[in-house]
Amino acid sequence: MVEAGQAGERSAAVLDEAMRVARAAGWRVVRGWAAPMQRDRIVCRGWIRTSDGARRALLAAVSGAGLIVGISADRETVDRFLDDLRRLGPVEHIPVATESIRLEADQRALLELLAEGLTLREAAAELGMPRRSADRRLAAARRVLGVDSTAGAVVAAISIRT
């Protein structure tokens, strides 16, 4: 899920990348929140701007669809939507429009090397830092970016850069 103050270019780029990844993994991406009739590898995508939109997206998820969501609703709607989704399973939440997100230079360099396909061990060696330091910097970057996974941090860092 991409959280944005508005449907800007960065948010659209992250959503486009998520759709590309889903399609490459064999998922069929459909527009909107219509609950799929078949439960086979369907991902619904779209923007949530109101609590009604959040409710419809949640119903699609309950019916078995994956979700690629851009959200520009009020904070209460976002929080409630995330809480409900987390009851269903893991959620990758990428806040991209927050201009206050500032990665340190070593965190950004580490994420860029990971985006190029290097392992964490290889990226740490490239930057001349111990693997344990790279682990700590990566964990700190995930916290700053508000994501739970390394993949989410890489996508969020790319979206901030563009």
ChimeraX attribute file (.defattr): number of C-alpha atoms within 10 A of each C-alpha:
attribute: neighborCount
match mode: 1-to-1
recipient: residues
	/A:1	22
	/A:2	23
	/A:3	21
	/A:4	20
	/A:5	16
	/A:6	15
	/A:7	16
	/A:8	11
	/A:9	12
	/A:10	20
	/A:11	26
	/A:12	16
	/A:13	16
	/A:14	22
	/A:15	22
	/A:16	13
	/A:17	14
	/A:18	19
	/A:19	21
	/A:20	13
	/A:21	12
	/A:22	18
	/A:23	15
	/A:24	10
	/A:25	10
	/A:26	10
	/A:27	17
	/A:28	16
	/A:29	19
	/A:30	17
	/A:31	11
	/A:32	19
	/A:33	24
	/A:34	16
	/A:35	20
	/A:36	17
	/A:37	10
	/A:38	10
	/A:39	12
	/A:40	11
	/A:41	16
	/A:42	23
	/A:43	26
	/A:44	22
	/A:45	23
	/A:46	18
	/A:47	24
	/A:48	23
	/A:49	17
	/A:50	14
	/A:51	16
	/A:52	11
	/A:53	19
	/A:54	23
	/A:55	17
	/A:56	16
	/A:57	28
	/A:58	22
	/A:59	15
	/A:60	21
	/A:61	22
	/A:62	13
	/A:63	15
	/A:64	19
	/A:65	28
	/A:66	21
	/A:67	24
	/A:68	25
	/A:69	23
	/A:70	26
	/A:71	25
	/A:72	19
	/A:73	20
	/A:74	12
	/A:75	9
	/A:76	10
	/A:77	20
	/A:78	19
	/A:79	12
	/A:80	14
	/A:81	19
	/A:82	17
	/A:83	12
	/A:84	14
	/A:85	17
	/A:86	12
	/A:87	9
	/A:88	12
	/A:89	8
	/A:90	9
	/A:91	16
	/A:92	17
	/A:93	20
	/A:94	24
	/A:95	23
	/A:96	26
	/A:97	21
	/A:98	12
	/A:99	9
	/A:100	7
	/A:101	15
	/A:102	14
	/A:103	18
	/A:104	13
	/A:105	9
	/A:106	15
	/A:107	19
	/A:108	20
	/A:109	16
	/A:110	24
	/A:111	28
	/A:112	18
	/A:113	18
	/A:114	20
	/A:115	17
	/A:116	10
	/A:117	11
	/A:118	15
	/A:119	12
	/A:120	19
	/A:121	15
	/A:122	15
	/A:123	22
	/A:124	21
	/A:125	13
	/A:126	13
	/A:127	13
	/A:128	10
	/A:129	13
	/A:130	12
	/A:131	15
	/A:132	12
	/A:133	11
	/A:134	21
	/A:135	15
	/A:136	12
	/A:137	19
	/A:138	22
	/A:139	18
	/A:140	15
	/A:141	26
	/A:142	24
	/A:143	13
	/A:144	16
	/A:145	24
	/A:146	18
	/A:147	21
	/A:148	16
	/A:149	15
	/A:150	17
	/A:151	15
	/A:152	18
	/A:153	27
	/A:154	23
	/A:155	23
	/A:156	26
	/A:157	24
	/A:158	18
	/A:159	21
	/A:160	19
	/A:161	10
	/A:162	8
